[in-house]
Amino acid sequence: MDWADGAVRWIDQRRLPHRFEQVESRDPEDVARAIETMAVRGAPSIGAAAAFGLALAWRVDRARFESHWLPRFRATRPTAVNLFHACDAMAEAASGAGAGDAGMLDAAQAWADAEVEANRRMGECLAGLLAVGQRRILTHCNAGWLAAVDWGTALSGVYQLARAGERPFVWVDETRPRLQGARLTAWELGQEGVDCRIQADGAAAWRMALGEVDAVVVGADRIAANGDVANKIGTYALSLAARAHGVPFYVAAPTSTLDAACASGADIVVEEREADEVLMMDGMDEDGVWRRIRVAAPGADAVNPAFDVTPAANVTAVVTENGVWRSG
C-alpha cells in the first residue's frame, strides 16, 4: 500500500496466491471499493488505504472531502478500528494550516510509516516471548505484511525470529470462508522461507490436544477498553481450546487497534458479509483459468459473520509496540 505518481497503489489480495497483481488508481472511489471488497484487508492496511484514499480525495475532489469522502471511507468496513483512527487523522490534517495536496499526502504517508514502525517494534517484543520455547506457533487468518503495510502483527514476531536465525514453525488455519490463511499466510511464509503446514480450522483444537502447539498468535481488528478482542471469525473458538489445553494465547496489535471509547466486546459491531462467501468458492483450475464454483447444497442459504469477540479472560497477553499491554 503506497503512493505512486499521483495514484494509490495496492496489492489485490483476492488474486493471491495464484496471481500477484498491483493496482493503481487516481479515483478515491476505487480505493474505497478495494477496502469493501477485501482487495485490501487487514486492520493496519485498511487504515493506510483509507489515509491514502483520503489524500487522493483531497487532491481530486476537495469540495466534497468532508461531506462525501470522509463518510464514504468510514462506511467501508465496520469492525477494524484502525480505519476510523486513520480517517480521524486525515480529517485533522485537512483542518490544519498546511492542508495542501502535499500536506495531506505527508499526513497519509506518516500514518502508514507509523504503522510499519509500530509493527516492527511489536514484532521484537513478540519474538522475545516466542523465543522462550514457543517456536511451534498456530495462527489464524492473515496477520502478516499483506495485512499491515509491512512486517505484520501476529507474524511480525515469527519473521523476526526467522531473520535472527531461529527456525519457527507455523500451523496455518485455512480460515474459512475466504481462506486467508491457506491463500495469504501460507504464501507469505513461503516468501519468507518459514516452514508451515495448512490445516482445516476444525483441526486446531486437536493439534493442541496432541501437544504440538507451543503458542497461538493472532492479530486483532479492534480491542475494547476491557481487553476483549475482535478478530477473524474462529478466533474465539481457538481461545477456548487454548485455555482448555494450557496453550498461551497471544494477541499482537499496534496501539492503533485499541479503542478506548469501546467499553467491552459487547459494543463492537461485528460485520456480516454476503452469504455467497460461504456458499461459493473462487480459485484457479489446473488450466490456469479463474473460476467461481458453488460448494454448498443447491438452495441452501448461509450466515456469514466476518469476526467474533474473544473475552479478555481468554487472552494470555496483548502485545503492542509498547510491550505487553495486558497479561492474564
The 8 nearest C-alpha neighbors of each residue, nearest first, counted from 0:
[[1, 9, 8, 148, 48, 10, 44, 47],
 [0, 2, 8, 7, 3, 9, 51, 108],
 [1, 3, 7, 6, 8, 4, 5, 51],
 [2, 4, 6, 5, 7, 8, 1, 23],
 [5, 3, 6, 2, 7, 25, 8, 23],
 [4, 6, 3, 25, 2, 7, 55, 24],
 [7, 5, 25, 24, 3, 4, 2, 23],
 [6, 8, 2, 23, 24, 1, 3, 51],
 [9, 7, 23, 1, 22, 0, 2, 6],
 [8, 10, 0, 22, 21, 11, 1, 23],
 [11, 9, 21, 12, 20, 22, 0, 39],
 [12, 10, 38, 13, 20, 14, 21, 9],
 [11, 13, 38, 14, 15, 10, 39, 37],
 [12, 14, 38, 11, 15, 37, 39, 16],
 [15, 13, 18, 12, 11, 17, 16, 19],
 [16, 14, 17, 18, 12, 13, 19, 182],
 [15, 17, 182, 18, 186, 14, 183, 19],
 [18, 16, 15, 14, 19, 283, 282, 182],
 [19, 17, 15, 14, 16, 20, 11, 13],
 [18, 20, 15, 14, 21, 17, 16, 10],
 [21, 19, 11, 10, 18, 22, 14, 12],
 [22, 20, 10, 9, 11, 8, 23, 19],
 [21, 23, 9, 8, 10, 20, 11, 24],
 [24, 22, 8, 7, 6, 9, 21, 25],
 [25, 23, 6, 26, 7, 29, 8, 22],
 [24, 26, 6, 27, 7, 5, 55, 23],
 [25, 27, 28, 24, 29, 30, 55, 56],
 [28, 26, 30, 52, 29, 56, 55, 31],
 [29, 27, 31, 30, 26, 32, 52, 71],
 [28, 30, 32, 27, 31, 26, 33, 24],
 [31, 29, 33, 27, 28, 32, 52, 34],
 [32, 30, 28, 34, 33, 29, 72, 27],
 [31, 33, 35, 29, 34, 30, 36, 28],
 [34, 32, 38, 30, 36, 31, 35, 39],
 [33, 35, 39, 37, 32, 31, 36, 38],
 [36, 34, 32, 75, 37, 33, 76, 31],
 [35, 37, 33, 38, 34, 32, 39, 40],
 [38, 36, 39, 40, 34, 35, 33, 13],
 [37, 39, 11, 33, 12, 13, 36, 34],
 [40, 38, 37, 34, 33, 12, 45, 11],
 [41, 39, 37, 45, 146, 44, 34, 38],
 [40, 42, 146, 44, 43, 45, 147, 142],
 [41, 43, 45, 79, 220, 44, 81, 46],
 [44, 42, 147, 46, 45, 41, 81, 47],
 [45, 43, 147, 47, 148, 146, 46, 41],
 [46, 44, 48, 42, 43, 47, 40, 82],
 [45, 47, 82, 81, 43, 49, 85, 44],
 [46, 48, 50, 44, 111, 49, 45, 51],
 [49, 47, 45, 51, 50, 46, 52, 44],
 [48, 50, 52, 46, 47, 51, 53, 45],
 [51, 49, 107, 47, 53, 48, 52, 85],
 [50, 52, 54, 48, 107, 53, 49, 55],
 [53, 51, 49, 55, 27, 54, 50, 30],
 [52, 54, 56, 55, 50, 51, 49, 57],
 [55, 53, 51, 57, 103, 104, 52, 56],
 [54, 56, 52, 58, 53, 57, 27, 51],
 [57, 55, 53, 59, 60, 58, 27, 54],
 [58, 56, 61, 54, 55, 60, 59, 64],
 [57, 59, 55, 56, 100, 60, 61, 54],
 [58, 60, 56, 57, 61, 55, 26, 25],
 [61, 59, 56, 62, 57, 63, 58, 64],
 [60, 62, 57, 64, 63, 58, 59, 56],
 [61, 63, 60, 64, 65, 57, 66, 59],
 [64, 62, 66, 67, 61, 65, 60, 68],
 [65, 63, 68, 61, 62, 67, 66, 57],
 [64, 66, 69, 63, 67, 68, 70, 62],
 [65, 67, 63, 64, 68, 69, 70, 62],
 [68, 66, 63, 70, 65, 64, 69, 71],
 [67, 69, 71, 64, 70, 65, 72, 63],
 [68, 70, 71, 65, 72, 67, 64, 73],
 [71, 69, 73, 68, 72, 67, 74, 66],
 [72, 70, 68, 74, 69, 73, 67, 75],
 [71, 73, 74, 75, 69, 70, 31, 68],
 [72, 74, 70, 71, 75, 83, 69, 82],
 [75, 73, 72, 71, 76, 70, 77, 69],
 [74, 76, 35, 72, 73, 34, 31, 71],
 [77, 75, 74, 78, 35, 79, 73, 34],
 [78, 76, 270, 79, 268, 74, 75, 269],
 [77, 79, 268, 269, 76, 80, 270, 220],
 [80, 78, 220, 42, 81, 221, 82, 77],
 [79, 81, 82, 83, 221, 256, 78, 84],
 [82, 80, 46, 84, 83, 256, 79, 255],
 [83, 81, 46, 80, 85, 84, 45, 79],
 [82, 84, 86, 80, 85, 81, 73, 87],
 [83, 85, 81, 87, 86, 82, 88, 80],
 [86, 84, 88, 82, 46, 83, 87, 50],
 [87, 85, 83, 89, 88, 84, 90, 82],
 [86, 88, 90, 84, 85, 89, 83, 91],
 [89, 87, 85, 91, 86, 90, 92, 84],
 [88, 90, 92, 86, 91, 87, 93, 85],
 [91, 89, 87, 93, 92, 88, 86, 94],
 [90, 92, 88, 94, 89, 93, 87, 95],
 [93, 91, 89, 95, 94, 90, 98, 88],
 [94, 92, 98, 90, 91, 95, 89, 103],
 [93, 95, 91, 92, 90, 98, 96, 97],
 [96, 94, 92, 97, 93, 98, 91, 90],
 [95, 97, 98, 94, 93, 92, 99, 102],
 [98, 96, 95, 102, 99, 92, 93, 103],
 [97, 99, 93, 102, 95, 96, 103, 92],
 [100, 98, 102, 101, 97, 103, 93, 58],
 [99, 101, 103, 102, 58, 104, 98, 57],
 [102, 100, 104, 99, 103, 105, 98, 97],
 [101, 103, 105, 99, 98, 104, 100, 97],
 [104, 102, 106, 54, 100, 105, 101, 98],
 [103, 105, 107, 101, 106, 54, 102, 108],
 [106, 104, 102, 108, 103, 107, 109, 101],
 [105, 107, 103, 109, 104, 108, 102, 110],
 [108, 106, 50, 104, 110, 51, 109, 105],
 [109, 107, 105, 111, 110, 106, 112, 104],
 [108, 110, 106, 112, 107, 111, 105, 113],
 [109, 111, 107, 113, 108, 112, 106, 114],
 [110, 112, 108, 114, 47, 113, 109, 107],
 [113, 111, 109, 115, 114, 110, 108, 116],
 [112, 114, 116, 110, 111, 115, 109, 117],
 [115, 113, 117, 111, 112, 116, 118, 110],
 [116, 114, 112, 118, 117, 113, 149, 119],
 [117, 115, 119, 113, 118, 114, 112, 120],
 [116, 118, 320, 114, 120, 115, 119, 253],
 [119, 117, 121, 115, 116, 120, 152, 122],
 [118, 120, 116, 122, 121, 117, 150, 115],
 [121, 119, 320, 123, 117, 122, 118, 116],
 [120, 122, 320, 118, 319, 124, 123, 119],
 [121, 123, 156, 155, 125, 119, 120, 124],
 [124, 122, 126, 120, 121, 125, 156, 127],
 [123, 125, 121, 127, 122, 126, 322, 120],
 [124, 126, 122, 156, 128, 127, 123, 121],
 [127, 125, 156, 129, 123, 128, 124, 130],
 [126, 128, 124, 125, 130, 129, 123, 131],
 [129, 127, 125, 126, 130, 131, 124, 133],
 [128, 130, 133, 126, 131, 127, 134, 125],
 [129, 131, 127, 128, 132, 126, 133, 134],
 [132, 130, 129, 133, 128, 127, 134, 126],
 [131, 133, 130, 134, 129, 213, 135, 128],
 [134, 132, 129, 213, 131, 135, 214, 130],
 [133, 135, 167, 136, 132, 129, 168, 213],
 [136, 134, 168, 213, 212, 133, 169, 167],
 [135, 137, 169, 214, 215, 134, 213, 212],
 [136, 138, 170, 215, 169, 171, 216, 214],
 [139, 137, 216, 171, 217, 215, 172, 170],
 [138, 140, 172, 217, 180, 174, 171, 141],
 [141, 139, 180, 179, 174, 231, 142, 172],
 [142, 140, 184, 180, 179, 143, 183, 139],
 [143, 141, 153, 152, 146, 151, 218, 154],
 [151, 144, 142, 154, 145, 146, 141, 152],
 [143, 145, 151, 149, 150, 147, 146, 148],
 [146, 144, 143, 147, 148, 149, 151, 41],
 [147, 145, 41, 144, 44, 142, 143, 40],
 [146, 148, 43, 44, 151, 144, 149, 145],
 [149, 147, 44, 144, 0, 145, 146, 115],
 [148, 150, 144, 147, 115, 151, 145, 143],
 [151, 149, 144, 155, 118, 119, 143, 147],
 [143, 152, 150, 144, 147, 155, 142, 154],
 [151, 153, 155, 251, 142, 154, 252, 218],
 [154, 152, 251, 218, 217, 142, 216, 155],
 [155, 153, 143, 157, 156, 152, 151, 142],
 [156, 154, 122, 151, 150, 152, 158, 157],
 [155, 157, 122, 126, 125, 159, 154, 158],
 [158, 156, 154, 160, 155, 159, 161, 126],
 [159, 157, 161, 155, 160, 156, 162, 154],
 [158, 160, 162, 156, 161, 157, 163, 155],
 [159, 161, 163, 157, 165, 158, 162, 126],
 [162, 160, 165, 158, 164, 163, 159, 166],
 [161, 163, 159, 164, 160, 158, 165, 157],
 [164, 162, 160, 161, 165, 159, 158, 166],
 [163, 165, 161, 162, 166, 160, 159, 167],
 [164, 166, 161, 160, 163, 167, 162, 130],
 [167, 165, 161, 168, 164, 160, 134, 193],
 [168, 166, 134, 165, 135, 161, 157, 169],
 [169, 167, 135, 194, 195, 136, 134, 166],
 [168, 170, 195, 136, 137, 135, 171, 194],
 [169, 171, 137, 196, 195, 136, 197, 138],
 [172, 170, 197, 138, 196, 180, 169, 198],
 [171, 173, 200, 139, 198, 174, 180, 199],
 [172, 174, 181, 180, 178, 199, 198, 200],
 [175, 173, 178, 140, 180, 172, 179, 200],
 [176, 174, 178, 177, 173, 200, 179, 277],
 [175, 177, 277, 178, 276, 174, 280, 303],
 [178, 176, 175, 179, 174, 276, 277, 280],
 [179, 177, 174, 175, 173, 181, 180, 176],
 [180, 178, 140, 183, 182, 141, 177, 181],
 [181, 179, 173, 140, 184, 178, 174, 141],
 [180, 182, 173, 178, 185, 179, 183, 197],
 [183, 181, 179, 16, 180, 178, 185, 186],
 [182, 184, 186, 179, 180, 185, 181, 187],
 [185, 183, 180, 187, 141, 186, 188, 182],
 [184, 186, 188, 187, 181, 183, 189, 182],
 [187, 185, 183, 189, 184, 188, 16, 182],
 [188, 186, 190, 184, 189, 185, 183, 191],
 [187, 189, 191, 193, 185, 190, 186, 192],
 [188, 190, 192, 186, 191, 187, 193, 185],
 [189, 191, 187, 188, 192, 186, 193, 185],
 [190, 192, 188, 189, 193, 187, 158, 161],
 [191, 193, 189, 190, 188, 194, 161, 187],
 [194, 192, 188, 191, 189, 195, 168, 167],
 [195, 193, 168, 192, 169, 188, 167, 196],
 [196, 194, 169, 168, 170, 193, 171, 197],
 [195, 197, 170, 171, 198, 169, 194, 185],
 [198, 196, 171, 172, 173, 181, 170, 195],
 [197, 199, 172, 173, 171, 200, 202, 196],
 [200, 198, 201, 202, 173, 172, 197, 203],
 [201, 199, 172, 202, 203, 173, 174, 198],
 [200, 202, 199, 203, 204, 205, 198, 172],
 [203, 201, 199, 205, 200, 204, 206, 198],
 [204, 202, 206, 205, 201, 200, 207, 172],
 [205, 203, 207, 206, 240, 202, 208, 201],
 [204, 206, 208, 207, 202, 203, 209, 201],
 [207, 205, 203, 209, 204, 208, 211, 202],
 [208, 206, 210, 204, 212, 205, 209, 211],
 [209, 207, 205, 210, 206, 204, 244, 211],
 [208, 210, 206, 207, 211, 205, 212, 204],
 [209, 211, 207, 208, 212, 206, 213, 244],
 [210, 212, 209, 206, 207, 213, 135, 208],
 [213, 211, 207, 135, 214, 210, 136, 137],
 [212, 214, 133, 135, 136, 246, 134, 211],
 [215, 213, 247, 136, 246, 212, 133, 248],
 [214, 216, 137, 248, 136, 138, 249, 247],
 [215, 217, 249, 138, 153, 250, 248, 137],
 [218, 216, 250, 153, 138, 139, 251, 249],
 [217, 219, 251, 153, 250, 142, 252, 152],
 [220, 218, 230, 221, 229, 252, 228, 217],
 [219, 221, 79, 230, 42, 229, 256, 80],
 [220, 222, 256, 229, 80, 219, 79, 257],
 [223, 221, 228, 257, 227, 258, 226, 256],
 [222, 224, 263, 261, 227, 226, 258, 225],
 [223, 225, 259, 262, 226, 261, 263, 258],
 [224, 226, 223, 263, 227, 262, 311, 264],
 [227, 225, 311, 223, 224, 222, 228, 310],
 [228, 226, 311, 310, 264, 223, 309, 222],
 [229, 227, 222, 309, 308, 221, 226, 230],
 [230, 228, 308, 221, 307, 220, 219, 222],
 [229, 231, 219, 306, 220, 307, 234, 228],
 [232, 230, 306, 234, 305, 233, 307, 140],
 [231, 233, 306, 307, 305, 234, 230, 304],
 [234, 232, 236, 235, 231, 237, 307, 306],
 [233, 235, 237, 236, 232, 231, 230, 238],
 [234, 236, 309, 238, 237, 233, 308, 307],
 [235, 237, 239, 233, 238, 234, 240, 309],
 [238, 236, 234, 240, 235, 239, 241, 233],
 [239, 237, 241, 235, 236, 240, 313, 242],
 [240, 238, 236, 242, 237, 241, 243, 235],
 [239, 241, 243, 237, 204, 242, 238, 244],
 [242, 240, 246, 238, 244, 243, 239, 245],
 [241, 243, 245, 239, 240, 244, 238, 246],
 [242, 244, 240, 241, 245, 239, 246, 238],
 [243, 245, 241, 242, 246, 240, 208, 207],
 [244, 246, 242, 243, 241, 247, 240, 207],
 [245, 247, 241, 244, 214, 242, 213, 248],
 [248, 246, 214, 315, 215, 249, 245, 241],
 [249, 247, 215, 315, 314, 216, 214, 246],
 [250, 248, 216, 316, 315, 317, 215, 314],
 [249, 251, 317, 217, 218, 216, 318, 316],
 [252, 250, 318, 218, 153, 152, 317, 319],
 [251, 253, 319, 152, 218, 219, 256, 318],
 [254, 252, 319, 255, 256, 320, 117, 118],
 [253, 255, 256, 257, 319, 252, 320, 117],
 [254, 256, 253, 257, 81, 84, 80, 258],
 [257, 255, 221, 254, 81, 253, 80, 222],
 [258, 256, 222, 254, 255, 221, 259, 223],
 [259, 257, 223, 260, 261, 222, 224, 256],
 [258, 260, 224, 261, 257, 223, 262, 222],
 [259, 261, 258, 262, 224, 223, 257, 263],
 [262, 260, 223, 259, 258, 263, 224, 266],
 [261, 263, 224, 223, 260, 225, 266, 259],
 [264, 262, 223, 265, 225, 266, 261, 227],
 [263, 265, 227, 267, 266, 223, 308, 228],
 [264, 266, 263, 267, 262, 268, 308, 227],
 [267, 265, 264, 263, 261, 268, 262, 223],
 [268, 266, 264, 265, 269, 78, 261, 263],
 [267, 269, 78, 270, 77, 266, 265, 264],
 [270, 268, 306, 78, 267, 271, 307, 304],
 [269, 271, 305, 304, 77, 78, 272, 268],
 [272, 270, 304, 303, 305, 269, 273, 302],
 [273, 271, 303, 304, 270, 305, 274, 276],
 [272, 274, 275, 276, 303, 271, 302, 277],
 [273, 275, 301, 276, 277, 302, 303, 278],
 [276, 274, 278, 277, 279, 273, 301, 280],
 [275, 277, 274, 279, 278, 273, 176, 177],
 [278, 276, 275, 176, 274, 279, 301, 303],
 [279, 277, 275, 295, 276, 294, 293, 274],
 [280, 278, 293, 275, 294, 292, 276, 277],
 [279, 281, 292, 291, 293, 282, 294, 276],
 [282, 280, 291, 290, 292, 279, 283, 289],
 [281, 283, 290, 289, 291, 284, 280, 288],
 [282, 284, 289, 288, 287, 290, 285, 17],
 [283, 285, 287, 286, 288, 289, 282, 290],
 [284, 286, 287, 283, 288, 289, 282, 290],
 [287, 285, 284, 288, 283, 289, 290, 282],
 [286, 288, 284, 285, 283, 289, 17, 282],
 [289, 287, 283, 284, 286, 290, 285, 282],
 [288, 290, 283, 282, 284, 287, 291, 281],
 [291, 289, 282, 281, 283, 288, 292, 284],
 [292, 290, 281, 280, 282, 279, 293, 289],
 [293, 291, 280, 279, 294, 290, 281, 282],
 [292, 294, 279, 295, 278, 280, 291, 296],
 [293, 295, 279, 278, 292, 280, 296, 277],
 [296, 294, 278, 293, 297, 299, 279, 277],
 [295, 297, 299, 298, 294, 293, 278, 300],
 [298, 296, 299, 295, 293, 300, 294, 278],
 [297, 299, 296, 300, 295, 278, 301, 293],
 [298, 300, 296, 297, 295, 301, 278, 274],
 [301, 299, 298, 274, 302, 278, 275, 295],
 [302, 300, 274, 303, 277, 299, 278, 275],
 [303, 301, 274, 304, 300, 277, 271, 273],
 [302, 304, 272, 271, 274, 305, 273, 301],
 [305, 303, 271, 306, 270, 272, 302, 232],
 [304, 306, 232, 270, 271, 231, 303, 272],
 [307, 305, 232, 231, 230, 304, 269, 229],
 [306, 308, 232, 229, 230, 231, 235, 309],
 [307, 309, 229, 228, 264, 235, 310, 230],
 [308, 310, 235, 228, 227, 229, 311, 307],
 [311, 309, 227, 312, 313, 308, 228, 314],
 [310, 312, 227, 226, 314, 313, 309, 228],
 [311, 313, 310, 314, 327, 315, 227, 226],
 [314, 312, 311, 310, 238, 242, 315, 309],
 [315, 313, 311, 248, 316, 312, 249, 327],
 [316, 314, 327, 248, 326, 249, 247, 313],
 [317, 315, 326, 249, 325, 314, 318, 250],
 [316, 318, 250, 324, 325, 323, 251, 249],
 [317, 319, 323, 251, 322, 324, 250, 316],
 [320, 318, 253, 121, 321, 322, 252, 254],
 [319, 321, 121, 120, 117, 322, 253, 118],
 [322, 320, 319, 323, 121, 324, 120, 318],
 [321, 323, 319, 320, 318, 324, 124, 121],
 [324, 322, 318, 325, 317, 319, 316, 321],
 [323, 325, 317, 318, 322, 319, 326, 316],
 [326, 324, 316, 317, 323, 327, 318, 315],
 [327, 325, 316, 315, 317, 324, 323, 314],
 [326, 315, 316, 314, 325, 312, 313, 311]]
